[in-house]
Structures are given as structure tokens and as C-alpha cells.
């Protein structure tokens, strides 16, 4: 009798636990906060990528005022020589902060860039930036487009002078950095804003958090292929950010017009190496590859399925995969399930 | 005793540091450079110079016996419109007075400084220097910019030389024939160099030259395949672009 009661009590508790597991409110995406909230249930089996701690460099601590300043700067075309190009011109929220269908972006005076504008989804977690991965952190990366001839084309003195003459900026920089605007502090503020661009509300995230219905059957089949040796996608698109951040030659061409990492290192073995991009929100960031030469997600998957072009520097993992058309469709469905529809509409990320 | 005193005085004088200023005259061929003036390349392309900035580092004076006296420091020499181009002081250093047979230095940033976090470095390095190459990362060592006067109109061109491989060694010394005599009196003095900016446009092997009619060659930087040959030509030419003026 006693044992019977304990058994029922145990079952009741288990049921309550399962109910709590399924109906406990899901955490919202981390939005603009720099330090995500602590896990509500540290013992929970759920995988909540949103609860990862955003790495912040010691010399640029996150403060709400700095993030707000960075956000204003991010959307302000006055940061460019001709006053027409803002960071957001090429990193548009609705395309997961990429350039919406353009193979390469247009900079000042209509100048064309040479590479595809990458998504800024969870950019705080990248260990290397730019397509060759040659910039170690956001603060330094931001200097690139601000000063590049083809992008925003500003000189440090010119930028400092221009921003310093705008009273709101002069005041805000003084409050945030204790000094007038400079190229450095401009880049630091923009980096602080970029660290808040967090996106963890895709069907895949909801599935990982325990919602078994979040992903379609096709996407679930695609996930199996993605994480299998057959599909072999997960070796490079690894971890919660779906990137290992490493430069690799994906055999896109036999001869590369843009030599990639070799531009910086001068080494033959680095010709055609570009950094593995994140796959989060990848459905929103077409066209694909460093030069935007592949139009659709399906064509990108097919490139890998076919094993690419003969190239001496091709990564050892590049080989014909032998996926059927149906398997390619499933993989594409999985990649689409990495889309966070709330990312581009989050008011915390939009023009202030 | 007198001889000892004499030697001691001589020794002290030799050891005492004298202030020396390194000055630069910018030239186009053998003429003083004037910003905004129109010049012509050996290939007949007309151009103007608008800006020149470069790092000088690892300066050393060469003694008659070949040993070197090194001067600390790294400077960013800057030249632009409305500013003088002749006798411009770029670096001040202290060296023992005496006779020297030359000077050497590098145009560029030493490797051990070139890849430090630019966010934490101070001028003349750092993000605000106007020489930071965010996508490399590292610094532009030699930055020359101007406009080309092409049939279709004015077109801006730039030469941004950087990466460790393109640190330019300048060696202005002569131990054997003793043509180079640099005398630094105890009160100090100056050493003036000529820099022929137009040397960059001399054709290289196979006749390759900086052809501004081609859009892709108006931006020479890094090691992109279209420009790597010309960067090497400019780099090669730059090694003989400096000469002693006095």
C-alpha cells in the first residue's frame, strides 16, 4: 500500500515536471542586452544558446549609453565621405544585417566593393572578422569600412571634425568616452552596438529548447544529414554559431580572382581561403560566398554536394557528397529553420 | 698626464650625445615637389600629388668601422597640401658627435609593433593614425595619393604599401669609397635627405608601370593579384628613392 502510494506520487511528480518543461515560458531572444539573463533553470536539459555570455573586451566595456551612441552611428550616413553611406546601408536589419540580394555593396560615390557584405548575426562571437578573418575584434574591424576608399572613405581627422561639429554627438561622446569623437571611439561605440545584435529565436533554437513541433519533418531530416558524416556540414559550420571561424578554400573556383587570405599572408597555400560564415539566418543573406556568386541556398548546397572545382588548396573536407535531390531539399529546409524572423524587426536593433 | 687628459676629453666628447635632426626634401626627379603642380610619368601620364605619409623606424648612423649607432623611436612623416615640402624635420635623435659614413633606416613599422592591438596603441600608431589597415591587420607603411589627369577627367589614385614583406630598407652608406661623410659636431646638426616621390612610377621588369588608365591600378594596396606585380615594382623603386642631400 505504502509502495503503491510512493509510486503514484513519483508518477505525479514526473508528470508535473514534464508539464512544467513543456509549458514553462520560453526566454525571449537576448535583444539589446549585453549580458544575457542568467539561466532560469540551470538543471534543465534545454540548450539555450541565448544564455551564452557575450565576450566583451576589457578596453571597451558595454554601457547602455555607449550602445545607444553606437546604434545612432550605425545608421548615420554622415559617417561617410559623401554623406550617403551608413554601416546600415550594407548591413540591413531585414536581411539579418547583410546587403539584401547584392553580390557586392555600393560605397561612396557609387563605388563598387569587391566582396559580399556578411551578416552581423551574433557577430559578437566571431573570433576573426573580414572574409579572410584577419581582424581580431569588432573595434578594429569597424575601422576598415569607415576608412576604405570603396566604402565610407573617411580620414580620422575628417571624421572627428565632422562628428565633433554635431552637438548631439559631441555631447554623447563626451558622456560615454570623456573625450570628443575620434575614429577610434566611433569604432568602439559601433562595436558595442554590434555586440547586442543577438539572434536565437529560430525554429532550430525553439526545437533545441524543447518544442518538438518547431521544425518541419524535412528540416529534421536535413538536420540529420547536416550533422552526419554523409552531409559533413558540421565540421566547418560548427557550434552554436554554425562556424569555426577558420579560413578555408571551398573549391569555388579553379583560379581565384580574389585570392582571399593570401592577400594578407602572401602564401600560395592561402590562395582562395575565406572564412566559414555563420549559417544563422542564412536564408536571409543571399547571395552566397565571398563574392556573392551563388544566388540561392539550394545552389550553395549543390556546390558542396558536387565537390566544387579542382583546386590544389581545396579543403580536405570538400568532396562529392552523393546526396540525392531529396536530401539536398531536406538540407535546405534545415538551413531555413535557422531563420530568426524576429531578428530584423526587433526595435532594439532598428534606427533609434 | 697631459696626453691622458687629452684622451679623456676626446673620449668624453665622443660619448656625449649631440642632437641631430633628420630632414627631408620632397622631390620629383631633381625638382622640389609642389603639391597641386602637374607632373608627368615616364609613360606620359599627367598627375598631381596630394598626400604623402610614411613611417620611419629603426634609424641608425653608420660609423667608419661599419658599426652602427641606433636611435630609438618611430615617427610618422606627414606631408600634405599647404604645407612645406623642403627641409621638413621628421625625426630628432641624440647620437655621439663624430664622423659617420652613412645612415640607414626602414620605411615602415617594425614587425613587433605592426601586429599589436591597434586599439591600445598610441599615436603615431593606433586606430587614429590614418595609417591603420583594419583588414590586414597592420599599418600602411608608405601612403602616397594623388590625381591622374586622364583624357576622361581627373581620377584619384592611391598607393598604400604595407605588410611586413614591404617594409622598405633605406641604406645610404659608403664605407669603401668614403663618398658619404656625415659630420656631427658636438653641438649637434642635421642630416637632410632627398626623397624622389616620382621614383615610384619608374617602369619595372617587363616594362610594368603604374597605369592609371586602368581603373584596377588606381588603387595599389596589399597583395591582390592584379596589383601585386606593380606593388613589387614600386617597392623595388622605393629602395633607391632616398638620397643624401648634404
Interface residues (C-beta under 8 A of the other chain):
Chain A: X57 X59 X60 X130 X132 X134 X135 X136 X137 X139 X140 X141 X142 X143 X144 X147 X148 X149 X150 X155 X156 X157 X160 X182 X183 X184 X187 X188 X257 X258 X259 X262 X263 X264 X266
Chain B: X117 X118 X119 X120 X126 X127 X128 X129 X130 X132 X134 X135 X136 X137 X158 X163 X165 X219 X222 X223 X224 X225
